[in-house]
Amino acid sequence: MNTNEESNSKKVKKSIESQISSNEQFLKQLIGDDSIFIYHIEDNSKRFEDTYKMCDVLSKQFSNLVKKKTEPNYFLCIKINNQKIIQACAGIQQEILKNNPLLEKSIVKIETLHITLLACYLQDKEEIDLFNSKLVDNKRLLFENLNNKFEITFKGLSTFRNQVVYVDLIKDDHFNKLIQMQKELVKIAQLINVPLFEKSFSPHMTLMKLSKAKSLIKKGIKKIDKQFYEHLNETEFGIEPVNQIHLCSMREKHPETGFYKIEWDVDINENEKLTIQK
């Protein structure tokens, strides 16, 4: 225990001791079940020692809990199904690998291609179902501007700090509707206190990212060189009709499709229809 911890510990100990000596009833209310302590009320020194030990244990447990960083475990997304887009993405990946085969570990598998709408933390099935029901209750608000036709056009390649290579979206009316829909999704999540992990929304479809292969950084590969793909920057990938949004698990994949496990879908074009994945 360092000097600061000793100092804090002494302060806590002194404070508790003062409260015990002045008000035994307060101690009982503070610590709850008296059965874990010595039953000799007159033996204040021994009682205090046991009390302090318990407080110290609880303090450490609380500190460990606070230090644990909550990480996203689910995300809302648009799944890419257009085979023309998928094959074009695979072609780009292979072209980059011709220049540096080691980058293979950074490739995003084509069966998992998607656009992330938001990343969140959901603790259990109850929270998953609650998020589900709130989206269904607000489907009209979410999709009222889509006019039963919503499609995303992919064209061009871009990068985030040379760490991520992604396919860009055409900035048309559908793109603007996508931005608005995502804002409404965030509002609904915030209404039920769902922890979110996206500070800003920049819709894209990731093809490669170095964070998938930290071993590459150890080998001195710290970026995906633009020269590997800049001649493909104007590639037209195609149009993806959007009919559903999906809540997916970040930690599980579907054993047959290879895509992320889908907890549920919300159908954009049918106001009453909701599909729950088993």
C-alpha positions in Angstrom: 0.0 0.0 0.0 1.5 3.4 -1.0 1.6 6.6 1.0 -1.6 8.0 -0.4 -3.5 4.7 0.1 -2.2 4.5 3.7 -3.3 8.1 4.3 -6.8 7.5 2.8 -7.1 4.2 4.8 -6.3 6.0 8.0 -8.8 8.7 7.3 -11.5 6.1 6.6 -10.6 4.2 9.7 -10.7 7.3 11.9 -14.1 8.3 10.5 -15.6 4.9 11.0 -14.2 4.7 14.5 -15.7 8.0 15.4 -19.1 7.0 14.1 -19.0 3.7 16.0 -18.0 5.3 19.3 -20.7 7.9 19.0 -23.6 5.8 17.7 -23.6 2.1 17.8 -27.0 2.0 16.1 -25.6 3.8 13.1 -23.1 1.0 12.7 -25.8 -1.6 12.6 -27.7 0.4 9.9 -24.5 0.9 7.9 -23.2 -2.7 7.8 -26.5 -4.6 7.7 -26.5 -8.2 8.9 -24.9 -8.2 12.4 -24.1 -11.9 12.2 -20.8 -11.4 10.5 -19.4 -9.5 13.4 -18.5 -10.3 17.0 -21.5 -10.1 19.3 -19.9 -8.5 22.3 -21.1 -4.9 22.0 -18.8 -3.8 24.8 -15.8 -5.0 22.9 -15.6 -2.0 20.7 -12.0 -2.4 19.7 -12.5 -6.0 18.4 -15.8 -5.0 16.8 -14.1 -2.0 15.1 -11.3 -4.2 13.8 -13.7 -6.6 12.2 -15.8 -3.8 10.8 -12.8 -2.1 9.3 -11.6 -5.3 7.7 -15.0 -5.7 6.1 -15.0 -2.1 4.9 -11.5 -2.5 3.4 -12.6 -5.6 1.5 -15.7 -3.9 0.2 -13.7 -0.8 -0.8 -11.3 -2.9 -2.9 -14.2 -4.8 -4.5 -15.8 -1.5 -5.4 -12.5 -0.1 -6.8 -12.1 -3.1 -9.0 -15.6 -2.8 -10.3 -15.1 0.9 -11.2 -11.8 0.1 -13.0 -13.5 -2.4 -15.2 -14.1 -0.7 -18.6 -17.5 -1.4 -20.1 -17.1 -2.3 -23.7 -19.7 -2.6 -26.5 -21.1 -6.1 -27.0 -23.9 -5.4 -29.5 -24.3 -3.2 -32.5 -27.1 -2.0 -34.8 -26.2 -2.4 -38.5 -27.2 -2.7 -42.1 -26.1 -6.0 -43.5 -24.6 -6.0 -47.1 -26.4 -8.6 -49.3 -25.7 -7.4 -52.8 -23.3 -9.9 -54.3 -22.0 -7.4 -56.8 -20.8 -5.2 -53.9 -19.4 -8.2 -52.0 -17.4 -9.5 -54.9 -16.1 -6.0 -55.7 -14.9 -5.7 -52.0 -13.2 -9.1 -52.3 -11.4 -7.9 -55.4 -10.1 -4.7 -53.6 -8.8 -6.8 -50.7 -6.9 -9.2 -53.0 -5.4 -6.2 -54.9 -4.0 -4.8 -51.7 -2.7 -8.2 -50.6 -0.7 -8.5 -53.9 1.4 -5.5 -52.6 1.7 -6.8 -49.0 0.5 -10.4 -48.3 1.1 -9.9 -44.5 -2.0 -7.6 -44.5 -4.2 -10.7 -44.9 -4.7 -10.7 -41.1 -6.3 -7.3 -41.3 -9.0 -8.3 -43.8 -12.6 -8.1 -42.8 -14.3 -11.3 -44.0 -16.7 -10.5 -46.9 -19.5 -12.5 -45.2 -19.5 -9.9 -42.4 -19.7 -6.8 -44.5 -22.0 -4.2 -43.0 -22.6 -0.5 -42.0 -22.5 0.0 -38.3 -25.3 2.4 -37.1 -24.3 2.4 -33.4 -22.4 0.3 -30.9 -23.8 -0.3 -27.5 -23.7 -2.4 -24.3 -26.7 -4.5 -23.4 -26.3 -6.5 -20.2 -28.8 -9.3 -20.6 -31.9 -10.5 -22.6 -34.2 -8.2 -20.7 -32.2 -5.2 -22.0 -32.0 -6.6 -25.5 -35.8 -7.1 -25.5 -36.4 -3.6 -24.1 -34.3 -2.0 -26.8 -36.2 -4.1 -29.3 -39.7 -3.0 -28.1 -38.7 0.7 -28.0 -37.6 0.6 -31.6 -40.8 -1.2 -32.6 -42.8 1.4 -30.7 -41.0 4.2 -32.6 -40.8 2.7 -36.1 -42.9 5.4 -37.6 -40.6 8.1 -36.3 -37.5 6.1 -37.4 -38.6 5.4 -41.0 -41.2 8.0 -41.8 -38.9 9.8 -44.3 -37.8 6.7 -46.2 -41.0 6.5 -48.4 -40.8 2.7 -48.7 -37.6 3.0 -50.7 -34.2 3.2 -49.1 -30.9 2.3 -50.8 -27.2 3.1 -50.3 -24.8 3.6 -53.1 -21.2 2.7 -52.6 -18.4 4.4 -54.5 -14.7 5.0 -53.8 -12.2 4.1 -51.1 -11.1 6.1 -48.1 -9.0 5.6 -44.9 -9.0 6.4 -41.3 -5.4 7.5 -40.4 -4.1 4.7 -42.7 -5.2 2.2 -40.1 -8.6 1.4 -41.8 -9.5 1.0 -45.4 -13.2 1.4 -46.1 -15.7 1.9 -48.9 -17.4 5.3 -49.0 -21.0 6.2 -49.6 -22.4 8.5 -52.2 -23.7 11.7 -50.4 -27.2 11.7 -51.9 -30.7 12.1 -50.4 -30.6 8.5 -49.2 -27.3 9.2 -47.4 -29.0 12.1 -45.6 -31.9 9.9 -44.6 -29.5 7.4 -43.2 -27.9 10.1 -41.1 -31.3 11.2 -39.8 -32.4 7.6 -39.1 -29.2 7.0 -37.1 -29.9 10.2 -35.0 -33.3 8.8 -34.1 -31.8 5.4 -33.2 -29.5 7.2 -30.8 -32.3 9.2 -29.2 -34.3 6.0 -28.6 -31.3 4.2 -27.0 -30.7 7.2 -24.8 -34.3 7.2 -23.6 -33.7 3.8 -22.0 -30.2 4.6 -20.9 -28.4 2.2 -23.3 -24.6 2.9 -23.1 -23.4 4.0 -26.5 -19.9 4.1 -27.8 -20.0 6.2 -31.0 -19.2 9.9 -30.5 -20.0 10.7 -34.1 -21.5 8.9 -37.0 -19.5 8.5 -40.2 -21.2 5.8 -42.2 -18.8 3.5 -44.1 -18.1 -0.2 -44.9 -14.8 -1.4 -43.6 -12.6 -3.7 -45.7 -9.4 -3.8 -43.7 -8.3 -2.6 -40.3 -5.0 -3.1 -38.5 -6.6 -3.4 -35.1 -7.7 -6.9 -36.2 -4.0 -7.9 -36.4 -1.9 -6.4 -33.6 0.9 -8.8 -34.5 1.5 -6.8 -37.6 2.3 -3.7 -35.6 4.9 -5.7 -33.7 6.4 -6.5 -37.1 6.7 -2.9 -37.9 3.6 -2.7 -40.2 1.9 0.4 -38.8 -0.2 1.5 -41.8 -2.0 0.3 -44.9 -0.2 2.2 -47.6 -2.5 4.3 -49.8 -0.3 3.4 -52.8 -1.7 -0.2 -52.6 -5.2 1.0 -53.6 -5.2 4.6 -54.7 -5.6 3.6 -58.3 -9.0 2.0 -57.3 -10.3 5.1 -55.5 -13.1 5.7 -58.0 -14.4 2.1 -58.0 -18.2 1.9 -58.2 -19.3 -0.9 -56.0 -23.1 -0.8 -56.5 -26.3 -0.2 -54.7 -27.6 -1.9 -51.6 -31.4 -1.8 -51.0 -32.0 -1.5 -47.3 -35.0 -3.4 -46.0 -33.9 -4.2 -42.4 -31.7 -3.1 -39.6 -30.2 -5.7 -37.3 -29.1 -6.0 -33.7 -26.0 -8.2 -33.7 -23.7 -9.7 -31.1 -20.1 -8.6 -31.4 -19.0 -11.8 -29.7 -20.8 -14.5 -31.7 -21.1 -15.5 -35.3 -23.8 -17.5 -37.0 -22.4 -21.0 -37.6 -23.8 -21.3 -41.1 -23.6 -17.8 -42.7 -20.5 -16.6 -40.9 -22.2 -13.2 -40.2 -22.6 -12.0 -36.7 -25.3 -13.5 -34.6 -28.5 -11.5 -35.2 -30.6 -11.1 -32.1 -33.5 -9.4 -33.9 -34.4 -7.5 -37.1 -36.6 -4.5 -37.7 -38.2 -4.4 -41.1 -38.1 -0.9 -42.5 -40.9 -1.2 -45.0 -43.6 -3.0 -42.9 -44.7 -1.1 -39.9 -46.0 -4.0 -37.9 -43.5 -6.7 -38.9 -40.7 -7.7 -36.5 -38.5 -10.7 -36.9 -36.9 -12.3 -33.8 -33.8 -14.5 -34.5 -33.5 -17.7 -32.5 
